[in-house]
Amino acid sequence: MSDSQLLEAMIGAAIEAGRAAQTHYQSGIEVRRKADASPVTDADHAAEAVILERLARCAPATPVVAEEQVAAGRVPAASDEFFLVDPLDGTKEFIAGSGEFTVNIALVRRGAPVLGVVYGPALGRLFAAEVASGAFRSEQDPHAAANGRREPIHVRPVPKEGITAVASRSHSTPETDVYLARYRVAERVSVGSSLKFCLVAEGRADLYPRLGPTMEWDTAAGHAVLLGAGGTVIAPDGEPLRYGKPQYRNPWFVASGALAPQPIAA
């Protein structure tokens, strides 16, 4: 299966998983706590089950690192190529009813994301990328019979009047404020889940610093979309953020569009 065909399969999986999550979103949410005290709902498990079944059909030999599977102790052996899945990114936003939650599916190859899908079912917005070919967005109702029209997206030139910085709605830190003080920031916006990467990718923001904890499944799909749109994501030392790290934990990172970001460690 080519990367283009695989991306189409990932898009189909994300939309079906989004439909499953949306059903729970509209019918009531029961919240439980995982061992690390983070929230989890039936929607997380339902969406992940859909994705795992779909990926097993289209790429049975490729390992899948999925958030709820990992939480249950089911972690595949390391591989040069693997999927990263967050079936419901932005669980806090999901519980709060903001609609700013996403389904994230990415394919990582030799440490770098090469395919990615970010789908927000409550917002009806889908972002996807085959990094080598570019990124696109579409309006996508989870219950629609056909895919929406696809529009290519690109990062924007750096605004002369100052940048727009995007931050986490639920996880902003004092270190983020210190880092942003290095720039001329004209506007700061808050949004949940991997939509932060997508705001930069579609040219509505310029910089997304994340100076707080994340896991690889939180970031890989949005990272792929941003790369496909012409952006970058760097680790604290200024090198590209890589995947397949111990326990799949990310360091702090900075995602940017056309702006050349300053390394956190500088």
N, C-alpha and C positions, 0 to 999 in steps of 0.2 A: 504494500500500500504506500503510495507517495505521501509526502508531507501535506500536500494540498488535500488529498482525500482524507487523511487522518484528521486534519483540522475540521473538515466538514463533519466528520463523525463526532469530534469533540463538541462542536457547536450543537449538534443534535442532542448529545448527552446533557449539555448544560441547560438547554431549553426544557427538556423533559424533567430534569432535576429541579429546575426553577418552578415548573408546574406543580411538582410534588410539594415543594416548600411553600408555594403560594396557597395551596389548599390548607395547610396548617395555619398559615398566617391569617387567613380569613375565618377559620373555624374555631380559633382559640389556641393558646400556647401554654403548654405545661413546661415549666422550667425546672431542671435538675442541675446538680453541680458535679463536675468531674473531680478527679483526685487533686488537681491543681487549683480547685475552687472556681474555675471558669465555668460559665453557664453553658448548658447544652439542652436542646429540645428534640422532640420527636422529628421535627423538620430536618434537623442536621442528619439524623440517621436515615430518614426516608430518601433525602436527596443523595446521600452518599451511596446508598444501595443501588439507586438508578445508575449512577455514574460508574460504579464498579462493574455492574452487569454489562453496560454498554462498552466499556473499555476492554473487558474480557473478550467480547465478540470481535472487536476490530483490531486489537493488538494483544493477543493472548500471551505472548512471550515477554511483554514489557512489564516490569514491576510497577506497582502503583503504591505510592506513599500517600495515604489519605488520613486526614486529621483524626477522625473517630476510630479508624482501624489502629492507628498508632496509640491512641489513648487506651485502647483495649489490649495493647501489647503485641499487636500483629504488625511487625515491621519487616519489610522484605530486605533481603541481602543487598548490599551496595552494588550499583551497576553504573556503567557509563551512560546508559539511557534509561530514564524512568519518568513516570508521570507524578506530578504533585497535585493533590486535590484538596481543596477546602470547600466542602459542600454547602457551607453557609457562612461566608465571611461577613463579620459585622453582626454577630449574634446579639450584642447589646442593642444595636439599632433595630434588629428584628423584633426583639422583645418590647422595645419602647414604641414600636409602631411607626418609625420614621420612614420606612421603605428603603433606607440606604443600606441594604444588604445585598450580597452578590454570591453567585456560584462561580468558583474559580477552578479552572482546569489548565494545567500547563504540561508541556513535554520538555524535559531537560535532556540535553545531549552534551556530554563531556563538560559538565559544570555550568553550561549556559542555557537559558530558556530559548527554545527555537520556535515553539508554537504556544499560543495562549488564548484563552477565552475567559472573559469576565462578563457575566450576565446578571443584570438586576431585574428580576421578574416583576417586582412591585412597581418599578419605574418604567418597565417595558423597554429597557435599553440594553443593547448587546454590543460589546467591543471584542474584536478578535484580531489576531495577527499571525501570519507566517513571517517571522522576522526577516528572512531573506527577501521577501516580496513586498512587505508593507503591512499597514494596519487599516482597519475600517470599523465603522460603527453602523448600527441599524436600529430602527424602532422595531421591537419584537414583543408582541403580546404572547404570554406563555401559552395561551389557548388558541392562537392563530394556526390555521392549517398550513400556511406557507411562510417562508422566511421573508422578513421585511427587506426593503431596498437598501443596498449597501453603499455607503459613502466613504471614500478614502479619507483618512485623517492624518494630519501632520502637526508637529510642534510649530509654534509661532516664533517669529523673530522677537528678540528681547525688547520689550517696550521702553521707549526713551523716558517716559514719565515714572518708571519704576515697575518692579515686578509684582506679580500676584503670587503669593505663597499659599499653599494649601496644607492644612494640618489635620490631624485626627480629631474627630468630634469627641471621642471617648478617652484618648490616650495622649493628650498633649503633655509636655514636660517643661520644667524650667530651662533645661538644657536646649530645648528647641528655641526658646526666646533668645537665649544667648547667641545661638548660631545665626538666627535670622538678623540679629543686630549688625552682622557684617555686610548686609545688603541694603539697598534702597528699596524698601517694600512699600508699594503704593496701596496694596490691598491684601488682606489676609482672610481666607475663607476656610470654613470647617466642613468636613463631609466625612461620612463613615465608609468603612470597608475599602476594597481595592479601587473604588471610584476615584480615589485621590490620584492614582497613577493615570487614570483615564482622563481626568481634567487636564493634566499636563499634556497628555498625548493628543488631545483634540484641540489644543491651543487656547484653552480657557484659563490656564494657569501656567506658571513658569518653573516653580520649585516646590518640591515636597521633601523636607527633611524629616526623617524618623529617628529621633534620638531616644529610643525606648525599645523594649523587647518585641520581637516578632519571630514567627516560625517561617520556614521556607514556603509552606503551602499558603501562607498569607500573602506572599509577594510575587511568586513566580509568574502567575498569569498576567497580572498587571505590569510586571517588569517586561514581559514579552510584548505586550501591546505598546508600551512606551518605546521600546527598542525599535519596533516596526514602524513607529511614527517618527523616528529620527532622534529620540532622546537617549539619555544615559542613566544608569544607576550605579553609584560608586560606594564602596566600603569606606571606613574611616581613613584608610591610608591613600585614598584616591584611586585605587585599582577597581576594576569592575566587580560588582557583587557576584559571587559564585554560589553554586548549589551542590548539594551532596556533602555538606559539612557535618561534623559530629552532632548527633541528636537532631539534625535538621534545624539548628538554631541560627538565626541571623545576627550579625553584629548591627550596630547602628548603621544607617545608610542615608544617602541623599539621592533623590531622583530629580532629574531636571530635563528641561526641553532644550532650546538652543543656547541657553545660558551655560557657561562653563562653571560648574559648581566648585566651591572651595572645599578641599578635603576637611572632614571634621577634625582630624588630628593636626591640622595646620595651626 
